[in-house]
């Protein structure tokens, strides 16, 4: 239900000038942007990489990753041709590794279908792996000046507060309605600046956590939530589902200064990344001895490394870890596609997910 006496169309029309004017003097300085008001357009490859990195990751955290990534993979061609292991190493720490896999798949598609030149139109960009409506809209409007919206969580939050719209923002009818409204509202002149203004206003003023900075907002005179002091009611969305908890035992096997790591399956959680062997549930020291016997090896010592926890979007790992110093290599491999490597090589060449950081850091910090 819309509680504002003005229609959403009217409000969106009225805010265009104050929003874009505010952006000209308050735009964030980011490595992938050209300065507000600049006549030059940014490289679509740069916008693409930054937008994919910014999914589920804070801006400040992305900056260094972005710079390092662009230094090694400066264009579509280099991204398409890089090895999977090196790509995963470059992405290490950002999480949600399927994003990196989709980047490479899209780069290969661009090389094959567009001769290495980034497609210029929204509908074409939308066909690339890993690119949804928001990312396609951001690239098309910012890099190519196409008048299409880029609707993310910032836009949902600002719009619902402006218009007093208590619709469930996760539902398709609301999303279709907002897309239609903004498709008609995006100005033909500088649509990229318009879309980035929504992003920056949401990131710096109309905040997602805690009270918005209404005194600094250029849109407050049009805002229902400001007039009614009801910002905390918007946006409306259902409560998050409780994450499934999984117990795991992480087993670090060491032999003569090398450690066993194995590659995860090509699909699913942490697909294609390297990890330490593990067992479901919390394994007792007695059970560990049984596993060593199955692998036809023995231990000089077994050290309990303590507990760890890692939270994914839908599951939560509760872990205990063991460091086992072996007296001989197992004759029955404990892992498929396993390799024995030094910590130096592990740090330099292999991508170990942050889920295992508590245990990874134990061995990489050893003298």
Secondary structure, DSSP 8 states (H G I E B T S, - for coil): -B--SS-HHHHHHHHHHHHHHHHHHH----TT---TT-SS---HHHHHHHHHHHTTS-HHHHHHHHHHHHHH--SHHHHHHS-HHHHHHHHTTT--THHHHHHHHHHHHHHHHHTTS---SHHHHTTSTT--HHHHHHHHHHHH--------HHHHHHHHHHHTB-SBTTSHHHHHHHHHHHHHHS-STTHHHHHHHHHHHHHHTS-SSS---GGG-TTGGG-HHHHHT-GGG-SB-------EEEEEEEEEEEETTEEEEEE--SSSTTTT-EE-EEEES---HHHHHHHHHHTT--EEEEEEEEEEEEE-SSEEEEEEEEEEEESS--SS-SSTTEEEE-HHHHHHH--B-GGGHHHHHHHHT--
